[in-house]
Amino acid sequence: MDDLKKATERKASFGATMKAVFWSFFGIRKKSDYEKDAQQLNPVHVIIAGVIGALIFIATLLLIVKSVVGK
């Protein structure tokens, strides 16, 4: 339980978390960057950023499909 509390107190900003999640969606990450992120990112921020990223991805796909089907 102590490890979880320490992990949620990490200092990386939410913007840095969004950036890491964005690059992770593409699968383009250096191993050194991944290890750095694993030490600095707040797991709660990662979950929130992942949900936001998934919603943006779904909305983008819907817009593309509506644009193609609508023509």
N, C-alpha and C positions, 0 to 999 in steps of 0.2 A: 504494500500500500504506500510505503514511503517513496518508492521509485516512481509511482504514478504521480504523486504530488510534486516531486522534483521535476518530472517531465513537463508538467503543465506550467511550471514556473520559468521555462526557457524564454530567452530574451528576443528571439527572432520576431520581426514585425509581421503583421498579417499580409502586407504587400510582398514580403520575401516568401511567405508561404504560398501565396497565389502564384508567384513566378515559378516556384518549384513545382507546383501542381500542374501549371500550364505546360511546362517542358515535359513533365512526366506523362501527360496525355499523348504527346508525340513520341515518347520513348527515347528522347534525346537527352541523355544525362551522362556526364562524365562520372566515373567511379569516385573521383575525389570530391566532386560536388555532391554526390549522393551521400557520401560519408559525412561531409560537413553538415548537410541538411539534417541527417539523422541525429546529429548531436545538438543542433541548435533549434530545430523547429518544434513548436508546441503541437502535440498530437491533436488537441481539440481544434486548433486552427487548421490542421491538415484535413480533418474530417469536414469541417465547414467549407473550406476551400474546394474540396473534392465534390461536395454536393452542389456548390455554386457552379463549378466547372462543368459538371454533368448537365445541369439545367441549361447553361449557355450552349453546350454542344447539342442538346436535344432541340432547343429553340432554333439554332442555326440549321440543323437538318430539316426541320419543319418548314422554315422559310425557303430553303432550296427546293424542297419537294413541291410546295405550293407554287413557286415560281415556274418550275418546269411543267407541272401538270396544268397550270392555268393558261399556258400558251397554246 
